[in-house]
Each structure stands twice: as C-alpha cells, then as structure tokens.
Amino acid sequence: MGKNILNEQLSALIKNEPDNLANMANTSAFLMQFIENINWAGFYRYAKENDELVLGPFQGKIACVHIKNGQGVCGTAFKKQKTQRINNVHKFPGHIACDAESMSEIVIPLGEFGVLDIDSPIENRFSTQNQLMIEELANTFIKTLTKH
C-alpha cells in the first residue's frame, strides 16, 4: 500500500477517538498489520517524574518496561528529539536488547509524549523512504493526542 493511503487509513481509524490509550493500541496494531517484515511496533510514554520512558501499548513480544532518558535507541531518540534509524541494533552503543531477534529499528520521537518504536528481524530493513512514511504516520498519531 502507498504512503498516502496508509496515512489516510490511520487517520480515519483514530481521528475521532479522544482516548490516547485506545489510539496507541489501534496505531500499534495498524502498523503491525500494514508494515511488512517487522516484529514489534508500539509506544513508550515519557514519565517526567522518573525521567524515563515507560512501555505503552504495543504489538509483538514482551518488551522492556522502563528505559532511561538518553539510553538505548528509544532513549536516544527521545533525548535528541530526532528519529533514530538503526540498520543493525547490535552495533548501536548501549542498545537495550528486549528481543534478540530484532536486527534493525526505527524510533520516532513524539515530542513530550514519548516515542514510537518499530523493530524488524531484518538488518537494514528501514530505508529513507520508510522513515518518511513512518514519520508521517507518527504525525497523524500526534494530532490525536489529548491532554489528561
């Protein structure tokens, strides 16, 4: 499916739902359904009181629950507020291995909310074009966030 079609489908799925948790759950399920060759898709929310990311809704194997700000691929993406596209996570300094089968990873920061994390069992899985598509999907998700 093309980039614009996926974005339109995600928008239709979540745009009228005010509950962040429900939108995280449906977004992670949507990503698992429509992005090929991935083995994990989900969210880590920022917990300011502990300066860490805490596991949110996801699809995939059991995951790490707490990630310190600045540690691992997710913590680095959050701290730098810059997408991290890692071709081989085993070569990333300080990589936190929740699933040894994951080879590549892309993490999109979502501002003060946290990050969107997607893993693949295939090395070099995520291209620049994939990154742009996933960033667009992340922006669609961000637009649905409500303050609680």
Contact map, one row per residue, 1 for C-alpha under 8 A:
1110110000000000000000000000000001000000000000000000000000000000000000000000000000000000000000000000000000000000000000000000000000000000000000000000
1111110000000000000000000000000000000000000000000000000000000000000000000000000000000000000000000000000000000000000000000000000000000000000000000000
1111111000000000000000000000000000000000000000000000000000000000000000000000000000000000000000000000000000000000000000000000000000001000000000000000
0111111100000000000000000000000000000000000000000000000000000000000000000000000000000000000000000000000000000000000000000000000000000000000000000000
1111111110000000000000000000000000000000000000000000000000000000000000000000000000000000000000000000000000000000000000000000000000000000000000000000
1111111111000000000000000000000001000000000000000000000000000000000000000000000000000000000000000000000000000000000000000000000000000000100000000000
0011111111100000000000000000000000000000000000000000000000000000000000000000000000000000000000000000000000000000000000000000000000000001100100000000
0001111111110000000000000000000000000000000000000000000000000000000000000000000000000000000000000000000000000000000000000000000000000000000000000000
0000111111111000000000000000000000000000000000000000000000000000000000000000000000000000000000000000000000000000000000000000000000000000000000000000
0000011111111100000000000010010000000000000000000000000000000000000000000000000000000000000000000000000000000000000000000000000000000000100100000000
0000001111111110000000000000000000000000000000000000000000000000000000000000000000000000000000000000000000000000000000000000000000000000000110000000
0000000111111111000000000000000000000000000000000000000000000000000000000000000000000000000000000000000000000000000000000000000000000000000000000000
0000000011111111000000000100000000000000000000000000000000000000000000000000000000000000000000000000000000000000000000000000000000000000000000000000
0000000001111111100000100110000000000000000000000000000000000000000000000000000000000000000000000000000000000000000000000000000000000000000010010000
0000000000111111110000000000000000000000000000000000000000000000000000000000000000000000000000000000000000000000000000000000000000000000000000110000
0000000000011111110000000000000000000000000000000000000000000000000000000000000000000000000000000000000000000000000000000000000000000000000000010000
0000000000000111111101100000000000000000000000000000000000000000000000000000000000000000000000000000000000000000000000000000000000000000000000010000
0000000000000011111100100000000000000000000000000000000000000000000000000000000000000000000000000000000000000000000000000000000000000000000000011100
0000000000000000111111100000000000000000000000000000000000000000000000000000000000000000000000000000000000000000000000000000000000000000000000001100
0000000000000000111111110000000000000000000000000000000000000000000000000000000000000000000000000000000000000000000000000000000000000000000000011100
0000000000000000001111111000000000000000000000000000000010000000000000000000000000000000000000000000000000000000000000000000000000000000000000000000
0000000000000000101111111100000000000000000000000000000000000000000000000000000000000000000000000000000000000000000000000000000000000000000000000000
0000000000000100111111111110000000000000000000000000000000000000000000000000000000000000000000000000000000000000000000000000000000000000000010010000
0000000000000000000111111111000000000000011000000000000111000000000000000000000000000000000000000000000000000000000000000000000000000000000000000000
0000000000000000000011111111100000000000010000000000000011000000000000000000000000000000000000000000000000000000000000000000000000000000000000000000
0000000000001100000001111111110000000000000000000000000000000000000000000000000000000000000000000000000000000000000000000000000000000000000000000000
0000000001000100000000111111111000000000010000000000000000000000000000000000000000000000000000000000000000000000000000000000000000000000000010000000
0000000000000000000000011111111100000000111000000000000011100000000000000000000000000000000000000000000000000000000000000000000000000000000000000000
0000000000000000000000001111111110000000100000000000000001100000000000000000000000000000000000000000000000000000000000000000000000000000000000000000
0000000001000000000000000111111111000000000000000000000000000000000000000000000000000000000000000000000000000000000000000000000000000000000000000000
0000000000000000000000000011111111100000100000000000000000000000000000000000000000000000000000000000000000000000000000000000000000000000000000000000
0000000000000000000000000001111111110111100000000000000000100000000000000000000000000000000000000000000000000000000000000000000000000000000000000000
0000000000000000000000000000111111110000000000000000000000000000000000000000000000000000000000000000000000000000000000000000000000000000000000000000
1000010000000000000000000000011111110000000000000000000000000000000000000000000000000000000000000000000000000000000000000000000000000000000000000000
0000000000000000000000000000001111111100000000000000000000000000000000000000000000000000000000000000000000000000000000000000000000000000000000000000
0000000000000000000000000000000111111100000000000000000000000000000000000000000000000000000000000000000000000000000000000000000000000000000000000000
0000000000000000000000000000000000111110000000000000000000000000000000000000000000000000000000000000000000000000000000011100100000000000000000000000
0000000000000000000000000000000100111111100000000000000000000000000000000000000000000000000000000000000000000000000001111100000000000000000000000000
0000000000000000000000000000000100001111100000000000000000011000000000000000000000000000000000000000010000000000000001111000000000000000000000000000
0000000000000000000000000000000100000111110000000000000001111000000000000000000000000000000000000000000000000000000011110000000000000000000000000000
0000000000000000000000000001101100000111111000000000000001110000000000000000000000000000000000000000000000000000000111100000000000000000000000000000
0000000000000000000000011011000000000001111100000000000111100000000000000000000000000000000000000000000000000000000111000000000000000000000000000000
0000000000000000000000010001000000000000111110000000001111000000000000000000000000000000000000000000000000000000011110000000000000000000000000000000
0000000000000000000000000000000000000000011111000000111110000000000000000100000000000000000000000000000000000000011110000000000000000000000000000000
0000000000000000000000000000000000000000001111100000111100000000000000000000000000000000000000000000000000000000111000000000000000000000000000000000
0000000000000000000000000000000000000000000111110011110000000000000000000000000000000000000000000000000000000001111000000000000000000000000000000000
0000000000000000000000000000000000000000000011111111110000000000000000000000000000000000000000000000000000000000000000000000000000000000000000000000
0000000000000000000000000000000000000000000001111111000000000000000000000000000000000000000000000000000000000000000000000000000000000000000000000000
0000000000000000000000000000000000000000000000111110000000000000000000000000000000000000000000000000000000000000000000000000000000000000000000000000
0000000000000000000000000000000000000000000000111111000000000000000000000000000000000000000000000000000000000000000000000000000000000000000000000000
0000000000000000000000000000000000000000000001111111100000000000000110000000000000000000000000000000000000000000000000000000000000000000000000000000
0000000000000000000000000000000000000000000001110111110000000000011110000010000000000000000000000000000000000000000000000000000000000000000000000000
0000000000000000000000000000000000000000000111100011111000000000011110000010000000000000000000000000000000000000010000000000000000000000000000000000
0000000000000000000000000000000000000000000111100001111100000000111000000000000000000000000000000000000000000000000000000000000000000000000000000000
0000000000000000000000000000000000000000001110000000111110000011110000000000000000000000000000000000000000000000000000000000000000000000000000000000
0000000000000000000000010000000000000000011110000000011111000000000000000000000000000000000000000000000000000000000000000000000000000000000000000000
0000000000000000000010011001000000000000011100000000001111100000000000000000000000000000000000000000000000000000000000000000000000000000000000000000
0000000000000000000000011001100000000001111000000000000111110000000000000000000000000000000000000000000000000000000000000000000000000000000000000000
0000000000000000000000000001100100000001110000000000000011111000000000000000000000000000000000000000000000000000000000000000000000000000000000000000
0000000000000000000000000000000000000011100000000000000001111100000000000000000000000000000000000000000000000000000000000000000000000000000000000000
0000000000000000000000000000000000000011000000000000000000111110000000000000000000000000000000000010000000000000000000000000000000000000000000000000
0000000000000000000000000000000000000000000000000000000000011111000000000000000000000000000000000110000000000000000000000000000000000000000000000000
0000000000000000000000000000000000000000000000000000001000001111100000000000000000000000000000000110000000000000000000000000000000000000000000000000
0000000000000000000000000000000000000000000000000000001000000111111000000000000000000000000000000100000000000000000000000000000000000000000000000000
0000000000000000000000000000000000000000000000000000011000000011111000000000000000000000000000000000000000000000000000000000000000000000000000000000
0000000000000000000000000000000000000000000000000001111000000001111100000000000000000000000000000000000000000000000000000000000000000000000000000000
0000000000000000000000000000000000000000000000000001110000000001111110110110000000000000000000000000000000000000000000000000000000000000000000000000
0000000000000000000000000000000000000000000000000011100000000000011111100010000000000000000000000000000000000000000000000000000000000000000000000000
0000000000000000000000000000000000000000000000000011100000000000001111100011011000000000000000000000000000000000000000000000000000000000000000000000
0000000000000000000000000000000000000000000000000000000000000000000111110111111100000000000000000000000000000000000000000000000000000000000000000000
0000000000000000000000000000000000000000000000000000000000000000001111111111000000000000000001110000000000000000000000000000000000000000000000000000
0000000000000000000000000000000000000000000000000000000000000000001001111111000000000000000111110000000000000000000000000000000000000000000000000000
0000000000000000000000000000000000000000000000000000000000000000000000111111100000010000000101110000000010100000000000000000000000000000000000000000
0000000000000000000000000000000000000000000100000000000000000000001001111111110000010000000000000000000000100000001010000000000000000000000000000000
0000000000000000000000000000000000000000000000000001100000000000001111111111111000000000000000000000000000000000000000000000000000000000000000000000
0000000000000000000000000000000000000000000000000000000000000000000011111111111110010000000000000000000000000000000000000000000000000000000000000000
0000000000000000000000000000000000000000000000000000000000000000000001001111111111110000000000000000000000111000001000000000000000000000000000000000
0000000000000000000000000000000000000000000000000000000000000000000011000111111111000000000000000000000000001110011000000000000000000000000000000000
0000000000000000000000000000000000000000000000000000000000000000000011000011111110000000000000000000000000000000000000000000000000000000000000000000
0000000000000000000000000000000000000000000000000000000000000000000001000001111111000000000000000000000000000000000000000000000000000000000000000000
0000000000000000000000000000000000000000000000000000000000000000000000000001111111100000000000000000000000001110000000000000000000000000000000000000
0000000000000000000000000000000000000000000000000000000000000000000000000000110111110000000000000000000000011000000000000000000000000000000000000000
0000000000000000000000000000000000000000000000000000000000000000000000000000100011111000000000000000000001111000000000000000000000000000000000000000
0000000000000000000000000000000000000000000000000000000000000000000000001101100001111100000000000000000011110000000000000000000000000000000000000000
0000000000000000000000000000000000000000000000000000000000000000000000000000000000111110000000000000000111100000000000000000010000100000000000000000
0000000000000000000000000000000000000000000000000000000000000000000000000000000000011111100100000000000111000000000000000001000000000000000000000000
0000000000000000000000000000000000000000000000000000000000000000000000000000000000001111100000000000001110000000000000000011110000000000000000000000
0000000000000000000000000000000000000000000000000000000000000000000000000000000000000111111100000000001110000000000000000011000000000000000000000000
0000000000000000000000000000000000000000000000000000000000000000000000000000000000000111111100100000011110000000000000000000000000000000000000000000
0000000000000000000000000000000000000000000000000000000000000000000000000000000000000001111100100000001000000000000000000000000000000000000000000000
0000000000000000000000000000000000000000000000000000000000000000000000000000000000000001111110100000000000000000000000000000000000000000000000000000
0000000000000000000000000000000000000000000000000000000000000000000000011000000000000101111111100000000000000000000000000000000000000000000000000000
0000000000000000000000000000000000000000000000000000000000000000000000010000000000000000001111100000000000000000000000000000000000000000000000000000
0000000000000000000000000000000000000000000000000000000000000000000000111000000000000000000111110000000000000000000000000000000000000000000000000000
0000000000000000000000000000000000000000000000000000000000000000000000111000000000000000111111111000000000000000000000000000000000000000000000000000
0000000000000000000000000000000000000000000000000000000000000000000000111000000000000000000001111100000000000000000000000000000000000000000000000000
0000000000000000000000000000000000000000000000000000000000000000000000000000000000000000000000111111000000000000000000000000000000000000000000000000
0000000000000000000000000000000000000000000000000000000000000111000000000000000000000000000000011111000000000000000000000000000000000000000000000000
0000000000000000000000000000000000000000000000000000000000001110000000000000000000000000000000001111110000000000000000000000000000000000000000000000
0000000000000000000000000000000000000000000000000000000000000000000000000000000000000000000000001111111000000000000000000000000000000000000000000000
0000000000000000000000000000000000000000000000000000000000000000000000000000000000000000000000000011111000000000000000001000000000000000000000000000
0000000000000000000000000000000000000010000000000000000000000000000000000000000000000000100000000011111110000000000000111100000000000000000000000000
0000000000000000000000000000000000000000000000000000000000000000000000000000000000000011110000000001111110000000000000111111000000000000000000000000
0000000000000000000000000000000000000000000000000000000000000000000000000000000000001111100000000000011111000000000000111111110000000000000000000000
0000000000000000000000000000000000000000000000000000000000000000000000001000000000011111100000000000011111100000000011110000110000000000000000000000
0000000000000000000000000000000000000000000000000000000000000000000000000000000000111100000000000000000111110000000011100000010000100000000000000000
0000000000000000000000000000000000000000000000000000000000000000000000001100100000111000000000000000000011111000001111000000000000000000000000000000
0000000000000000000000000000000000000000000000000000000000000000000000000000100001110000000000000000000001111100001110000000000000000110010000000000
0000000000000000000000000000000000000000000000000000000000000000000000000000110011100000000000000000000000111110011100000000000000000000000000000000
0000000000000000000000000000000000000000000000000000000000000000000000000000010010000000000000000000000000011111111100000000000000000000011001000000
0000000000000000000000000000000000000000000000000000000000000000000000000000010010000000000000000000000000001111111000000000000000000000000000000000
0000000000000000000000000000000000000000000001000000000000000000000000000000000000000000000000000000000000000111110000000000000000000000000000000000
0000000000000000000000000000000000000000000011000000000000000000000000000000000000000000000000000000000000000111111000000000000000000000000000000000
0000000000000000000000000000000000000000001111000000100000000000000000000000010000000000000000000000000000001111111100000000000000000000000000000000
0000000000000000000000000000000000000000001111000000000000000000000000000100110000000000000000000000000000111110111110000000000000000000000000000000
0000000000000000000000000000000000000000111100000000000000000000000000000000000000000000000000000000000000111100011111000000000000000000010000000000
0000000000000000000000000000000000000001111100000000000000000000000000000100000000000000000000000000000011110000001111100000000000000000000000000000
0000000000000000000000000000000000000111110000000000000000000000000000000000000000000000000000000000000011100000000111110000000000000000000000000000
0000000000000000000000000000000000000111100000000000000000000000000000000000000000000000000000000000011111000000000011111000000000000000000000000000
0000000000000000000000000000000000001111000000000000000000000000000000000000000000000000000000000000011110000000000001111110100000000000000000000000
0000000000000000000000000000000000001110000000000000000000000000000000000000000000000000000000000000111100000000000000111110000000000000000000000000
0000000000000000000000000000000000001100000000000000000000000000000000000000000000000000000000000000011100000000000000011111100000000000000000000000
0000000000000000000000000000000000000000000000000000000000000000000000000000000000000011000000000000001100000000000000011111100000000000000000000000
0000000000000000000000000000000000000000000000000000000000000000000000000000000000000111000000000000001100000000000000000111111000000000000000000000
0000000000000000000000000000000000001000000000000000000000000000000000000000000000000010000000000000000110000000000000010111111000000000000000000000
0000000000000000000000000000000000000000000000000000000000000000000000000000000000001010000000000000000111000000000000000001111111100000000000000000
0000000000000000000000000000000000000000000000000000000000000000000000000000000000000000000000000000000000000000000000000001111111100000000000000000
0000000000000000000000000000000000000000000000000000000000000000000000000000000000000000000000000000000000000000000000000000011111110000000000000000
0000000000000000000000000000000000000000000000000000000000000000000000000000000000000000000000000000000000000000000000000000011111111000000000000000
0000000000000000000000000000000000000000000000000000000000000000000000000000000000000000000000000000000000000000000000000000011111111100000000000000
0000000000000000000000000000000000000000000000000000000000000000000000000000000000001000000000000000000001000000000000000000011111111110000000000000
0000000000000000000000000000000000000000000000000000000000000000000000000000000000000000000000000000000000000000000000000000000111111111000000000000
0010000000000000000000000000000000000000000000000000000000000000000000000000000000000000000000000000000000000000000000000000000011111111100000000000
0000000000000000000000000000000000000000000000000000000000000000000000000000000000000000000000000000000000010000000000000000000001111111110000000000
0000000000000000000000000000000000000000000000000000000000000000000000000000000000000000000000000000000000010000000000000000000000111111111000000000
0000001000000000000000000000000000000000000000000000000000000000000000000000000000000000000000000000000000000000000000000000000000011111111100000000
0000011001000000000000000000000000000000000000000000000000000000000000000000000000000000000000000000000000000000000000000000000000001111111110000000
0000000000000000000000000000000000000000000000000000000000000000000000000000000000000000000000000000000000010100000100000000000000000111111111000000
0000000000000000000000000000000000000000000000000000000000000000000000000000000000000000000000000000000000000100000000000000000000000011111111100000
0000001001100000000000000000000000000000000000000000000000000000000000000000000000000000000000000000000000000000000000000000000000000001111111110000
0000000000100100000000100010000000000000000000000000000000000000000000000000000000000000000000000000000000000000000000000000000000000000111111111000
0000000000000000000000000000000000000000000000000000000000000000000000000000000000000000000000000000000000000100000000000000000000000000011111111000
0000000000000010000000000000000000000000000000000000000000000000000000000000000000000000000000000000000000000000000000000000000000000000001111111000
0000000000000111110100100000000000000000000000000000000000000000000000000000000000000000000000000000000000000000000000000000000000000000000111111100
0000000000000000011100000000000000000000000000000000000000000000000000000000000000000000000000000000000000000000000000000000000000000000000011111110
0000000000000000011100000000000000000000000000000000000000000000000000000000000000000000000000000000000000000000000000000000000000000000000000011111
0000000000000000000000000000000000000000000000000000000000000000000000000000000000000000000000000000000000000000000000000000000000000000000000001111
0000000000000000000000000000000000000000000000000000000000000000000000000000000000000000000000000000000000000000000000000000000000000000000000000111
